[in-house]
Structures are given as structure tokens and as C-alpha cells.
Amino acid sequence: MIIHNHSSGRLKSCPQCSNSEGKHVFYAYESFGMRTMEDGSTIVQSWCPGCRSNAKPQTQPIATC
């Protein structure tokens, strides 16, 4: 998981989008959503909502590298 602090806020890369594009693709951290683990801890989702639903991402990336 790659998290980056950018001038537009906290960003996270989606591994599926990044793999498809051949470079890191970053979206707003908040857009990924959270999940609750069996132990009760809460973590950020790995993939963006578009990749989790097998659809194209609904938003444009904020940054790439």
C-alpha cells in the first residue's frame, strides 16, 4: 500500500489501477472506504471502489508516478 501526502490531501494508490497503467495511480484516501477486520481493527480498502466492483474507476486520479 502506498500512501502519499499531496498538496490536495492524503492520497492512496490502487494496486489494480496501477498494474493496469504501469505506474502508480493515486486517488483521495477517503474515496477507498474502510473495512472492519475480524479482530475489530479498521483498515483502508486495498482497491479503489471501481476496481472492487469490476468497473472502471468513477473518478480521475489525482496523481500518477
Biopython code that builds the backbone (N, CA, C, O; Angstrom):
import numpy as np
from Bio.PDB.StructureBuilder import StructureBuilder

atoms = [
    (1, "MET", "N", (0.843, -1.161, 0.000)),
    (1, "MET", "CA", (0.000, 0.000, 0.000)),
    (1, "MET", "C", (0.893, 1.229, 0.000)),
    (1, "MET", "O", (1.816, 1.340, 0.807)),
    (2, "ILE", "N", (0.614, 2.137, -0.899)),
    (2, "ILE", "CA", (1.383, 3.372, -0.968)),
    (2, "ILE", "C", (0.452, 4.529, -0.630)),
    (2, "ILE", "O", (-0.572, 4.729, -1.284)),
    (3, "ILE", "N", (0.818, 5.286, 0.398)),
    (3, "ILE", "CA", (0.071, 6.469, 0.807)),
    (3, "ILE", "C", (0.999, 7.658, 0.638)),
    (3, "ILE", "O", (2.174, 7.594, 0.998)),
    (4, "HIS", "N", (0.467, 8.748, 0.086)),
    (4, "HIS", "CA", (1.275, 9.926, -0.213)),
    (4, "HIS", "C", (0.539, 11.162, 0.288)),
    (4, "HIS", "O", (-0.659, 11.311, 0.047)),
    (5, "ASN", "N", (1.241, 12.043, 0.977)),
    (5, "ASN", "CA", (0.669, 13.330, 1.370)),
    (5, "ASN", "C", (0.948, 14.312, 0.247)),
    (5, "ASN", "O", (2.105, 14.615, -0.045)),
    (6, "HIS", "N", (-0.099, 14.806, -0.377)),
    (6, "HIS", "CA", (-0.043, 15.659, -1.561)),
    (6, "HIS", "C", (-0.649, 17.008, -1.194)),
    (6, "HIS", "O", (-1.344, 17.116, -0.184)),
    (7, "SER", "N", (-0.400, 18.021, -1.986)),
    (7, "SER", "CA", (-0.970, 19.342, -1.702)),
    (7, "SER", "C", (-2.496, 19.313, -1.678)),
    (7, "SER", "O", (-3.117, 20.164, -1.041)),
    (8, "SER", "N", (-3.111, 18.340, -2.366)),
    (8, "SER", "CA", (-4.573, 18.238, -2.369)),
    (8, "SER", "C", (-5.088, 17.290, -1.291)),
    (8, "SER", "O", (-6.284, 17.003, -1.253)),
    (9, "GLY", "N", (-4.216, 16.800, -0.420)),
    (9, "GLY", "CA", (-4.640, 15.930, 0.673)),
    (9, "GLY", "C", (-3.929, 14.592, 0.649)),
    (9, "GLY", "O", (-2.984, 14.387, -0.112)),
    (10, "ARG", "N", (-4.392, 13.696, 1.484)),
    (10, "ARG", "CA", (-3.791, 12.361, 1.605)),
    (10, "ARG", "C", (-4.264, 11.488, 0.446)),
    (10, "ARG", "O", (-5.462, 11.397, 0.176)),
    (11, "LEU", "N", (-3.320, 10.850, -0.232)),
    (11, "LEU", "CA", (-3.624, 10.016, -1.395)),
    (11, "LEU", "C", (-3.206, 8.579, -1.141)),
    (11, "LEU", "O", (-2.305, 8.317, -0.345)),
    (12, "LYS", "N", (-3.869, 7.644, -1.825)),
    (12, "LYS", "CA", (-3.517, 6.229, -1.758)),
    (12, "LYS", "C", (-3.522, 5.675, -3.168)),
    (12, "LYS", "O", (-4.361, 6.053, -3.985)),
    (13, "SER", "N", (-2.593, 4.784, -3.455)),
    (13, "SER", "CA", (-2.565, 4.158, -4.775)),
    (13, "SER", "C", (-3.458, 2.924, -4.780)),
    (13, "SER", "O", (-3.581, 2.227, -3.773)),
    (14, "CYS", "N", (-4.074, 2.667, -5.922)),
    (14, "CYS", "CA", (-4.852, 1.444, -6.126)),
    (14, "CYS", "C", (-3.946, 0.459, -6.854)),
    (14, "CYS", "O", (-3.492, 0.761, -7.957)),
    (15, "PRO", "N", (-3.665, -0.709, -6.275)),
    (15, "PRO", "CA", (-2.754, -1.646, -6.934)),
    (15, "PRO", "C", (-3.284, -2.162, -8.268)),
    (15, "PRO", "O", (-2.497, -2.425, -9.178)),
    (16, "GLN", "N", (-4.590, -2.310, -8.403)),
    (16, "GLN", "CA", (-5.159, -2.800, -9.663)),
    (16, "GLN", "C", (-5.032, -1.744, -10.761)),
    (16, "GLN", "O", (-4.580, -2.051, -11.865)),
    (17, "CYS", "N", (-5.425, -0.509, -10.469)),
    (17, "CYS", "CA", (-5.273, 0.579, -11.448)),
    (17, "CYS", "C", (-3.800, 0.775, -11.802)),
    (17, "CYS", "O", (-3.453, 0.956, -12.969)),
    (18, "SER", "N", (-2.941, 0.738, -10.788)),
    (18, "SER", "CA", (-1.506, 0.936, -11.011)),
    (18, "SER", "C", (-0.936, -0.159, -11.900)),
    (18, "SER", "O", (-0.120, 0.118, -12.779)),
    (19, "ASN", "N", (-1.357, -1.395, -11.678)),
    (19, "ASN", "CA", (-0.900, -2.507, -12.506)),
    (19, "ASN", "C", (-1.373, -2.329, -13.949)),
    (19, "ASN", "O", (-0.605, -2.555, -14.885)),
    (20, "SER", "N", (-2.617, -1.929, -14.131)),
    (20, "SER", "CA", (-3.171, -1.735, -15.476)),
    (20, "SER", "C", (-2.469, -0.612, -16.224)),
    (20, "SER", "O", (-2.245, -0.710, -17.431)),
    (21, "GLU", "N", (-2.118, 0.463, -15.502)),
    (21, "GLU", "CA", (-1.496, 1.639, -16.119)),
    (21, "GLU", "C", (0.021, 1.542, -16.225)),
    (21, "GLU", "O", (0.636, 2.285, -16.990)),
    (22, "GLY", "N", (0.626, 0.638, -15.470)),
    (22, "GLY", "CA", (2.080, 0.516, -15.482)),
    (22, "GLY", "C", (2.789, 1.601, -14.686)),
    (22, "GLY", "O", (3.992, 1.806, -14.846)),
    (23, "LYS", "N", (2.052, 2.294, -13.833)),
    (23, "LYS", "CA", (2.611, 3.320, -12.949)),
    (23, "LYS", "C", (1.657, 3.465, -11.768)),
    (23, "LYS", "O", (0.502, 3.046, -11.844)),
    (24, "HIS", "N", (2.138, 4.056, -10.681)),
    (24, "HIS", "CA", (1.282, 4.242, -9.511)),
    (24, "HIS", "C", (0.181, 5.239, -9.843)),
    (24, "HIS", "O", (0.443, 6.311, -10.388)),
    (25, "VAL", "N", (-1.049, 4.877, -9.509)),
    (25, "VAL", "CA", (-2.215, 5.723, -9.740)),
    (25, "VAL", "C", (-2.810, 6.045, -8.370)),
    (25, "VAL", "O", (-3.187, 5.142, -7.622)),
    (26, "PHE", "N", (-2.892, 7.337, -8.046)),
    (26, "PHE", "CA", (-3.332, 7.779, -6.724)),
    (26, "PHE", "C", (-4.700, 8.446, -6.771)),
    (26, "PHE", "O", (-4.994, 9.244, -7.662)),
    (27, "TYR", "N", (-5.527, 8.099, -5.789)),
    (27, "TYR", "CA", (-6.841, 8.705, -5.577)),
    (27, "TYR", "C", (-6.887, 9.230, -4.146)),
    (27, "TYR", "O", (-6.011, 8.922, -3.339)),
    (28, "ALA", "N", (-7.908, 10.022, -3.835)),
    (28, "ALA", "CA", (-8.086, 10.510, -2.465)),
    (28, "ALA", "C", (-8.224, 9.322, -1.521)),
    (28, "ALA", "O", (-8.992, 8.398, -1.788)),
    (29, "TYR", "N", (-7.496, 9.348, -0.440)),
    (29, "TYR", "CA", (-7.509, 8.268, 0.559)),
    (29, "TYR", "C", (-8.935, 7.965, 1.001)),
    (29, "TYR", "O", (-9.311, 6.800, 1.130)),
    (30, "GLU", "N", (-9.728, 9.001, 1.233)),
    (30, "GLU", "CA", (-11.089, 8.847, 1.738)),
    (30, "GLU", "C", (-11.999, 8.108, 0.762)),
    (30, "GLU", "O", (-12.992, 7.513, 1.182)),
    (31, "SER", "N", (-11.680, 8.134, -0.530)),
    (31, "SER", "CA", (-12.554, 7.507, -1.527)),
    (31, "SER", "C", (-12.472, 5.979, -1.517)),
    (31, "SER", "O", (-13.321, 5.318, -2.116)),
    (32, "PHE", "N", (-11.465, 5.406, -0.848)),
    (32, "PHE", "CA", (-11.304, 3.953, -0.845)),
    (32, "PHE", "C", (-12.286, 3.246, 0.078)),
    (32, "PHE", "O", (-12.639, 2.093, -0.171)),
    (33, "GLY", "N", (-12.728, 3.900, 1.122)),
    (33, "GLY", "CA", (-13.600, 3.257, 2.098)),
    (33, "GLY", "C", (-12.784, 2.433, 3.084)),
    (33, "GLY", "O", (-11.589, 2.204, 2.896)),
    (34, "MET", "N", (-13.453, 2.001, 4.125)),
    (34, "MET", "CA", (-12.793, 1.266, 5.198)),
    (34, "MET", "C", (-13.445, -0.101, 5.363)),
    (34, "MET", "O", (-14.590, -0.305, 4.960)),
    (35, "ARG", "N", (-12.716, -1.022, 5.950)),
    (35, "ARG", "CA", (-13.278, -2.331, 6.274)),
    (35, "ARG", "C", (-12.871, -2.712, 7.687)),
    (35, "ARG", "O", (-11.798, -2.347, 8.168)),
    (36, "THR", "N", (-13.758, -3.455, 8.339)),
    (36, "THR", "CA", (-13.502, -3.920, 9.698)),
    (36, "THR", "C", (-13.002, -5.352, 9.632)),
    (36, "THR", "O", (-13.635, -6.218, 9.028)),
    (37, "MET", "N", (-11.867, -5.589, 10.256)),
    (37, "MET", "CA", (-11.246, -6.908, 10.275)),
    (37, "MET", "C", (-11.856, -7.757, 11.392)),
    (37, "MET", "O", (-12.569, -7.245, 12.255)),
    (38, "GLU", "N", (-11.568, -9.056, 11.365)),
    (38, "GLU", "CA", (-12.089, -9.975, 12.383)),
    (38, "GLU", "C", (-11.698, -9.570, 13.800)),
    (38, "GLU", "O", (-12.453, -9.787, 14.747)),
    (39, "ASP", "N", (-10.511, -8.981, 13.936)),
    (39, "ASP", "CA", (-10.056, -8.590, 15.276)),
    (39, "ASP", "C", (-10.629, -7.248, 15.730)),
    (39, "ASP", "O", (-10.298, -6.765, 16.813)),
    (40, "GLY", "N", (-11.488, -6.647, 14.903)),
    (40, "GLY", "CA", (-12.123, -5.382, 15.248)),
    (40, "GLY", "C", (-11.391, -4.154, 14.760)),
    (40, "GLY", "O", (-11.924, -3.048, 14.847)),
    (41, "SER", "N", (-10.175, -4.317, 14.245)),
    (41, "SER", "CA", (-9.439, -3.164, 13.725)),
    (41, "SER", "C", (-10.054, -2.721, 12.398)),
    (41, "SER", "O", (-10.649, -3.522, 11.677)),
    (42, "THR", "N", (-9.900, -1.447, 12.093)),
    (42, "THR", "CA", (-10.430, -0.883, 10.858)),
    (42, "THR", "C", (-9.264, -0.483, 9.973)),
    (42, "THR", "O", (-8.343, 0.199, 10.423)),
    (43, "ILE", "N", (-9.299, -0.907, 8.710)),
    (43, "ILE", "CA", (-8.234, -0.581, 7.759)),
    (43, "ILE", "C", (-8.851, -0.046, 6.472)),
    (43, "ILE", "O", (-10.032, -0.259, 6.199)),
    (44, "VAL", "N", (-8.039, 0.649, 5.694)),
    (44, "VAL", "CA", (-8.493, 1.168, 4.410)),
    (44, "VAL", "C", (-8.592, 0.014, 3.406)),
    (44, "VAL", "O", (-7.788, -0.917, 3.447)),
    (45, "GLN", "N", (-9.578, 0.075, 2.508)),
    (45, "GLN", "CA", (-9.710, -0.920, 1.450)),
    (45, "GLN", "C", (-8.469, -0.865, 0.555)),
    (45, "GLN", "O", (-7.888, 0.205, 0.375)),
    (46, "SER", "N", (-8.064, -1.986, 0.002)),
    (46, "SER", "CA", (-6.878, -2.032, -0.856)),
    (46, "SER", "C", (-7.145, -1.420, -2.224)),
    (46, "SER", "O", (-6.377, -0.580, -2.692)),
    (47, "TRP", "N", (-8.227, -1.836, -2.863)),
    (47, "TRP", "CA", (-8.545, -1.379, -4.217)),
    (47, "TRP", "C", (-9.544, -0.233, -4.167)),
    (47, "TRP", "O", (-10.319, -0.115, -3.219)),
    (48, "CYS", "N", (-9.520, 0.615, -5.201)),
    (48, "CYS", "CA", (-10.492, 1.700, -5.304)),
    (48, "CYS", "C", (-11.890, 1.108, -5.530)),
    (48, "CYS", "O", (-11.997, -0.052, -5.928)),
    (49, "PRO", "N", (-12.954, 1.867, -5.288)),
    (49, "PRO", "CA", (-14.310, 1.334, -5.454)),
    (49, "PRO", "C", (-14.585, 0.803, -6.865)),
    (49, "PRO", "O", (-15.280, -0.202, -7.016)),
    (50, "GLY", "N", (-14.055, 1.457, -7.892)),
    (50, "GLY", "CA", (-14.266, 0.987, -9.258)),
    (50, "GLY", "C", (-13.681, -0.390, -9.496)),
    (50, "GLY", "O", (-14.326, -1.237, -10.114)),
    (51, "CYS", "N", (-12.478, -0.628, -9.019)),
    (51, "CYS", "CA", (-11.844, -1.940, -9.194)),
    (51, "CYS", "C", (-12.535, -3.006, -8.354)),
    (51, "CYS", "O", (-12.640, -4.155, -8.785)),
    (52, "ARG", "N", (-13.011, -2.645, -7.160)),
    (52, "ARG", "CA", (-13.719, -3.616, -6.324)),
    (52, "ARG", "C", (-15.026, -4.055, -6.968)),
    (52, "ARG", "O", (-15.484, -5.173, -6.729)),
    (53, "SER", "N", (-15.633, -3.197, -7.779)),
    (53, "SER", "CA", (-16.907, -3.548, -8.416)),
    (53, "SER", "C", (-16.721, -4.022, -9.858)),
    (53, "SER", "O", (-17.700, -4.185, -10.586)),
    (54, "ASN", "N", (-15.471, -4.243, -10.275)),
    (54, "ASN", "CA", (-15.154, -4.658, -11.651)),
    (54, "ASN", "C", (-15.613, -3.642, -12.686)),
    (54, "ASN", "O", (-15.931, -4.005, -13.819)),
    (55, "ALA", "N", (-15.649, -2.391, -12.306)),
    (55, "ALA", "CA", (-15.995, -1.304, -13.218)),
    (55, "ALA", "C", (-14.785, -0.380, -13.324)),
    (55, "ALA", "O", (-13.846, -0.476, -12.534)),
    (56, "LYS", "N", (-14.820, 0.504, -14.297)),
    (56, "LYS", "CA", (-13.748, 1.488, -14.386)),
    (56, "LYS", "C", (-13.873, 2.468, -13.224)),
    (56, "LYS", "O", (-14.985, 2.737, -12.768)),
    (57, "PRO", "N", (-12.758, 3.007, -12.738)),
    (57, "PRO", "CA", (-12.837, 3.985, -11.654)),
    (57, "PRO", "C", (-13.756, 5.145, -12.032)),
    (57, "PRO", "O", (-13.737, 5.623, -13.166)),
    (58, "GLN", "N", (-14.556, 5.587, -11.070)),
    (58, "GLN", "CA", (-15.525, 6.654, -11.305)),
    (58, "GLN", "C", (-14.890, 8.040, -11.292)),
    (58, "GLN", "O", (-15.468, 8.990, -11.820)),
    (59, "THR", "N", (-13.718, 8.164, -10.700)),
    (59, "THR", "CA", (-13.054, 9.454, -10.605)),
    (59, "THR", "C", (-11.702, 9.399, -11.301)),
    (59, "THR", "O", (-11.105, 8.333, -11.451)),
    (60, "GLN", "N", (-11.240, 10.549, -11.715)),
    (60, "GLN", "CA", (-9.919, 10.651, -12.324)),
    (60, "GLN", "C", (-8.863, 10.607, -11.222)),
    (60, "GLN", "O", (-9.094, 11.114, -10.125)),
    (61, "PRO", "N", (-7.718, 10.011, -11.501)),
    (61, "PRO", "CA", (-6.649, 10.005, -10.496)),
    (61, "PRO", "C", (-6.206, 11.430, -10.182)),
    (61, "PRO", "O", (-6.254, 12.311, -11.040)),
    (62, "ILE", "N", (-5.779, 11.642, -8.952)),
    (62, "ILE", "CA", (-5.263, 12.947, -8.550)),
    (62, "ILE", "C", (-3.797, 13.072, -8.938)),
    (62, "ILE", "O", (-3.328, 14.166, -9.254)),
    (63, "ALA", "N", (-3.074, 11.962, -8.918)),
    (63, "ALA", "CA", (-1.647, 11.978, -9.248)),
    (63, "ALA", "C", (-1.229, 10.606, -9.768)),
    (63, "ALA", "O", (-1.866, 9.596, -9.470)),
    (64, "THR", "N", (-0.155, 10.584, -10.547)),
    (64, "THR", "CA", (0.463, 9.338, -11.011)),
    (64, "THR", "C", (1.974, 9.510, -10.913)),
    (64, "THR", "O", (2.478, 10.633, -10.887)),
    (65, "CYS", "N", (2.687, 8.398, -10.858)),
    (65, "CYS", "CA", (4.152, 8.464, -10.896)),
    (65, "CYS", "C", (4.698, 7.112, -11.300)),
    (65, "CYS", "O", (5.913, 6.940, -11.395)),
]
sb = StructureBuilder()
sb.init_structure("model")
sb.init_model(0)
sb.init_chain("A")
sb.init_seg("    ")
for serial, (resi, resn, name, xyz) in enumerate(atoms, 1):
    if name == "N":
        sb.init_residue(resn, " ", resi, " ")
    sb.init_atom(name, np.array(xyz, "f"), 0.0, 1.0, " ", f" {name:<3s}", serial, name[0])
structure = sb.get_structure()
